Amino acid sequence: MVIGIIGGGAAGMAAALTASENENVQVVLMERQSRVGRKLSATGNGRCNLSNMHAALRHYHGQQPDFVLPALNRFGVAQTLSWFEELGLYTVCETSGKVYPYSDQANSVVDVLRLNLNRPNIELRTGFEVQRVRKTDDGFTVSDGNENISCDRLIIACGGLAGSKLGGSMSGYKLLGKFGHRSTKLRPALVQLKSDWKALAGLKGVRANCHIQVFCDSVLHSESTGELQFTEYGLSGPVIFEVSRDVCARSGSWSCKLDFIPELSDGQLFGMLDRKRKTSLPVQELLTGILHNRLGRVLTQAVGVSMSSTCDSLSDTELRQIVQAVKAFEVQIAEPMGMDHAQVTAGGVLTEQFDPDTMESLLVPGLYACGEVLDIDGDCGGYNLQWAWSSGRLAGISAGKEM
Ligand SMILES: Cc1cc2nc3c(=O)[nH]c(=O)nc-3n(C[C@H](O)[C@H](O)[C@H](O)COP(=O)(O)OP(=O)(O)OC[C@H]3O[C@@H](n4cnc5c(N)ncnc54)[C@H](O)[C@@H]3O)c2cc1C
């Protein structure tokens, strides 16, 4: 039996390796780029956060989030990590639950998958961009416009629209659309937020731990705690990705409140700064030793105190204003960055048209889909790749079953 797989990303490679465990199966893995796993090698800031020990239903979104359950139950985190170990990847779990390759290099994950694809019953076709798909009497024919490839069963693992420079495209939605599969509206998720805040230019590259509260038209919508990264155009980092889903989902006037020392109460921070007030340090050094130097100066300056004066000249009111700036700094959000910059696509092909126990289409027998092309997206922290492995493996094992 020949299984065609379109897309050599995380889900497609997991499907190919799993399907090929059946010796009677011949896999043809088609990838439009010149190499497999291009997006994978850019994940997790080059470290590849490949899974999360806390992977569970609450971390997934879509019209039917519980669609993930059969795949996660069958190929959950433990099974995924032991599968990777069998393939030759040594992984490490951080206290947060995030799993990374021990080498700390995303390329290790790609390499291990790529090397394992070198099996007699897997044919890898890179540079093969599928343009057309067709159901035939005894299976499927796919074509890149020059060459036709026939297969008995077909898995579509083309990924989503997010991250177009790394391979994100509309292709999977279009190919599945040819078979009558409908998609939801697509939105970016896990994406940076743009801001016109003038001080950003001076904060570019600064990282800070913070608690963020996000408001739409002054109503609190979501909050999160974690690492924030300043960029020249706005706010980035895991804590921003976490709240970006809400910002992308509705229009309105968005703003956020940043607490740069969530561990301390206002009173505790006031006490700490009050001790410094007894010194004749320049005001611009008031937050030195507490926050990143550049951030400390920007926050102090934002209050409007004279930066050339000394700490002992600060009034109680000014000190309280500085505490307020550290603990509840307000930033207006202009808009989320677009799909090109997003890590994942919210929305996708309707899951109600697929069997969650097999990933097979309910419209076209023998057709399967897995990974980001489906209307499932996960939180920041390794949940999206876990979905790619779990759904890819389930599609691979189901498609590889004897006819
Ligand atoms: C910058 C960045 C960082 C990320 N970091 C993380 C992270 O640390 N942890 C995490 O869990 N998730 C992360 N993600 C999300 C994660 O990478 C994706 O959710 C995951 O790769 C989806 O897997 P997939 O196989 O469905 O799609 P992809 O990995 O996108 O693979 C799809 C493949 O199909 C190919 N393809 C598409 N159309 C065709 C066609 N017509 N013919 C042939 N081939 C085709 C594409 O070229 C691509 O290689 C990140 C995403 C980005 C963009």
The ligand as a MOL file (V3000), in Angstrom:
LIG
                    3D

  0  0  0     0  0            999 V3000
M  V30 BEGIN CTAB
M  V30 COUNTS 53 58 0 0 0
M  V30 BEGIN ATOM
M  V30 1 C 8.9680 31.1260 14.6650 0
M  V30 2 C 8.1250 30.0010 15.2070 0
M  V30 3 C 8.4560 29.4330 16.4160 0
M  V30 4 C 7.6610 28.4030 16.9550 0
M  V30 5 N 8.0470 27.8280 18.1390 0
M  V30 6 C 7.3190 26.7900 18.6450 0
M  V30 7 C 7.7420 26.1040 19.8070 0
M  V30 8 O 8.8160 26.3580 20.3680 0
M  V30 9 N 6.9300 25.1200 20.2890 0
M  V30 10 C 5.7630 24.7540 19.6780 0
M  V30 11 O 5.0740 23.8600 20.1630 0
M  V30 12 N 5.3740 25.3430 18.5240 0
M  V30 13 C 6.1170 26.3300 17.9910 0
M  V30 14 N 5.7390 26.9110 16.8110 0
M  V30 15 C 4.5520 26.3800 16.1060 0
M  V30 16 C 4.9100 25.0610 15.3920 0
M  V30 17 O 6.1250 25.2190 14.6860 0
M  V30 18 C 3.8050 24.6360 14.4160 0
M  V30 19 O 2.5550 24.6090 15.0650 0
M  V30 20 C 4.1220 23.2610 13.8160 0
M  V30 21 O 5.3390 23.3170 13.0920 0
M  V30 22 C 3.0030 22.7790 12.9090 0
M  V30 23 O 3.4090 21.5590 12.3350 0
M  V30 24 P 2.8230 21.1150 10.9220 0
M  V30 25 O 3.5840 19.9060 10.5160 0
M  V30 26 O 1.3560 21.0470 10.9740 0
M  V30 27 O 3.1700 22.3080 9.9420 0
M  V30 28 P 4.6270 22.8080 9.4480 0
M  V30 29 O 5.6540 22.4820 10.4510 0
M  V30 30 O 4.4220 24.2180 9.0330 0
M  V30 31 O 4.9150 21.9000 8.1650 0
M  V30 32 C 4.1440 21.9810 7.0020 0
M  V30 33 C 5.0440 21.6510 5.8390 0
M  V30 34 O 4.2480 21.4520 4.6700 0
M  V30 35 C 4.9420 22.0040 3.5660 0
M  V30 36 N 3.9330 22.2630 2.5220 0
M  V30 37 C 2.9110 23.1450 2.5840 0
M  V30 38 N 2.1860 23.0830 1.4390 0
M  V30 39 C 2.7740 22.1460 0.6450 0
M  V30 40 C 2.4970 21.6490 -0.6530 0
M  V30 41 N 1.4520 22.0960 -1.3750 0
M  V30 42 N 3.2890 20.6880 -1.1620 0
M  V30 43 C 4.3480 20.2070 -0.4600 0
M  V30 44 N 4.6680 20.6540 0.7910 0
M  V30 45 C 3.8840 21.6030 1.3300 0
M  V30 46 C 5.5750 23.2610 4.1430 0
M  V30 47 O 6.6570 23.7090 3.3580 0
M  V30 48 C 6.0140 22.7620 5.5130 0
M  V30 49 O 7.3250 22.2640 5.5230 0
M  V30 50 C 6.5050 27.9400 16.2490 0
M  V30 51 C 6.1970 28.5030 15.0160 0
M  V30 52 C 6.9820 29.5240 14.4860 0
M  V30 53 C 6.6330 30.1190 13.1450 0
M  V30 END ATOM
M  V30 BEGIN BOND
M  V30 1 1 1 2
M  V30 2 1 2 3
M  V30 3 2 2 52
M  V30 4 2 3 4
M  V30 5 1 4 5
M  V30 6 1 4 50
M  V30 7 2 5 6
M  V30 8 1 6 7
M  V30 9 1 6 13
M  V30 10 2 7 8
M  V30 11 1 7 9
M  V30 12 1 9 10
M  V30 13 2 10 11
M  V30 14 1 10 12
M  V30 15 2 12 13
M  V30 16 1 13 14
M  V30 17 1 14 15
M  V30 18 1 14 50
M  V30 19 1 15 16
M  V30 20 1 16 17
M  V30 21 1 16 18
M  V30 22 1 18 19
M  V30 23 1 18 20
M  V30 24 1 20 21
M  V30 25 1 20 22
M  V30 26 1 22 23
M  V30 27 1 23 24
M  V30 28 2 24 25
M  V30 29 1 24 26
M  V30 30 1 24 27
M  V30 31 1 27 28
M  V30 32 2 28 29
M  V30 33 1 28 30
M  V30 34 1 28 31
M  V30 35 1 31 32
M  V30 36 1 32 33
M  V30 37 1 33 34
M  V30 38 1 33 48
M  V30 39 1 34 35
M  V30 40 1 35 36
M  V30 41 1 35 46
M  V30 42 1 36 37
M  V30 43 1 36 45
M  V30 44 2 37 38
M  V30 45 1 38 39
M  V30 46 1 39 40
M  V30 47 2 39 45
M  V30 48 1 40 41
M  V30 49 2 40 42
M  V30 50 1 42 43
M  V30 51 2 43 44
M  V30 52 1 44 45
M  V30 53 1 46 47
M  V30 54 1 46 48
M  V30 55 1 48 49
M  V30 56 2 50 51
M  V30 57 1 51 52
M  V30 58 1 52 53
M  V30 END BOND
M  V30 END CTAB
M  END
